[in-house]
Amino acid sequence: MRKRKVGIITLSDGREFVHNELLRMNKKFQDRLKKALEDTGEVEVISASDIVWKPSLAKKAGKELMRAEVEVTIFNYAIWCWPHLTVIASLYAPGPYLAYGQINPEYPGMVAFLAAAGALEQVGIIPQRVWGEPEDRLVISKVMKFIRAASAINRLKGERYGMFGGRPMGMYTTVANSDQWMREFGIDVEQIDQYELVMRAEKVPSERKEKARQWLEKMVKEVRYDGKQLTPEILEKQIAIYYAARELIDEYELDFVGFKGQPEMTAHYATMDIAEAFLNDPYDWDGPKEPIITATETDMDGALTMEIFKHISQKPVLFADVRHYFKKENLLDLCNSGQHGTYFAGASMEPEENLKNVILYPENFYFPAGGAAVRHIAAPGRVTLARLARVKDKYIMSIVPGEIVDLPEKKAEELARKVQEEWPHAYVRIDTSMDDFLSYYPCNHIHGVYGEYVDELIHFCKLKNIEYRLLGKARNK
């Protein structure tokens, strides 16, 4: 896990004698905030070398954080400070910004906190505001929710999305404007023909493919070879596509990707399921790795939603179709052929814990080229689901909290057979009515992670001036 770089600038009184008198106390307040952030395990703190009490130090502090490439700047207030110092520092220190007010009743820290936040807003900078003791779990939780969202915005900047193939099967919702992505998120789009995958897959050494196939056969619960749609040779083709994708991702310096898949690859070569699942996983047959966000059907806004989730949560991310609603059970079946990383079979970072629940099924008649479908039932747990979509070129995020439920095995299999037995399933009870969901949810694809991240997504939307719809209620962590 790459820690989030957070800068702290602590402000002070502009009168040197007051600053010096209160310096030790002010520094202790900064140290308490730094320790609370570091104790989360998520944050690397970079504190400015000086407590800021004059303009030259405000410039110096901001430039230090700029050179350190922090992803969020916290302005820290425990005593009265002169508000213009915060404004000057903000000219250099990287945003987004959080104004943090400490509890210090003997000194007018709240006055400083409000005066500085107001000064920033007056010049067009809107900081997030948090007030309280850093040792208070709820207070530091508010700070961390903002940090996760703010750092995600900075981590998107300069990333590259690899689009393998064009629009699939007439889906308007899978295609976005690359100019808009660069303008709004700082993301570059590279378009690559799927034939590159085929050409490079054919060159993967047979020993690499065989070793990976044997690992899969050993690790998963079962490989259901049928001699037609799924054979060892076809499975090795799918493995070769994975290696080809990894090679292209490295060569083009891609951060996240999407594959068209249908109908060309699924009709004439092999399905993309193995590649898509294991790219999204935190491991493969060669060992641990960082998940590489991968969307099927070259779903650009789906991939972008997933990448936002990844940066906010630092967890593997789900991609699925909103396939069916079981009214009697009040469950949505989230089901698609490839993008359920095997991580969701056990919610573990250890492959053996997940893969023991995975069966490689032969693909059905929709995919005549054949291949393995990576089939499992998603492990139970609270989830946050969401989707970025556009209405007349303006982004709106739909946020759907819910829970993947733990069904008895017999019931889970019964429901799977009614829908698509060979594909993975996540049975979700969402925190809203199906009428509201079907009235407002913007497309057929959905994405999400285990845990409660509604507040982080709302912060992200506010920082990016994106409208959001919350379909359901957020729960406090």
C-alpha angles and dihedrals in degrees: 000000000000108000120234113249110229124182124208125202114183115202129214145185115293092227108090096216092052091045092052093046092053099033098103093048092046091051091053090056089052092049091052091053092046093051093048091053094046091048089065088069090223101086140071107199122211111189121196110253093240136041101242118242103142137039097255090056091047089057092044093050093049092049091049091056091045091054090047088055094228116186097213133023122213118199106207123207127187101142137023111296134175108261097217089068090065091049092050092048090050090061088071110017112089118252159249093092135211123195109210122195119200125210106252110140096180091063130046097251092139089055090054092045093054095040093051094044089049091049091053092049091048090059092046103266114121111199125193110246126218126170129188149061113323089220090061107102094214092049095050089044089060090049093049094049089057093044092053092052095042094048090049089059092054094044091056091058112102095008122138127222118206113214110196105195132348137274111330124224096338097300109158091183092065096060125075134179110263091206090057091049091054093044097047104029107015092241123145121212123216117193116209129178117242088231087077088065092052094047094050095041089059089058098053108116114253093232091060092051093045093049091051092046091052090049090053092047089052098044105041124075093244143345109213102206110186101180092242119046093021124033131147088258094054091046089054089051089057090048090050090054088055091053091046090052092049090051092051092045090055095042095049093037092235121177099193134003149196130209124207093208099164128111105353102046095034093049102040113021119012139301120275096227099110093047094046096047097047095042087058091046126090090233144024135189089289094058141265118347142160113275112253109212109239128181126194123226089030088277101181099183089042091054090046091051089050093048090052089050091049094053093044098045103021087219134115112276131226125233118189147144119253086240108168146345119225101207097192092052094034090229134140113216108217104196136159134150105247122005101071096104111218086246088083092060090074107359089236132129088220113088095213091059092054104033094056084072096048127097122190105221127189112256118250131245093282087075108049094176088066133210142152122301110213099230129189142125112253117249116251124260146110112295138189113216126189147157135203112215138161131241110190089341093307116118121235124179119214112204120197120181117197147129135264101225128222106236125185109263093246092053093045091052092046091055092044092054090053091057115023117328098195098052130077119264136203112191106207133185105201124209094241139056121276089237091060092042095051091043096055112018105108108216148357098270125077134186138193154138138231112269140037112300103145094114092050091052091049090051089050092052094048092049091050094041090240120151114237136198118206109205099193135000128296118234123217116246 
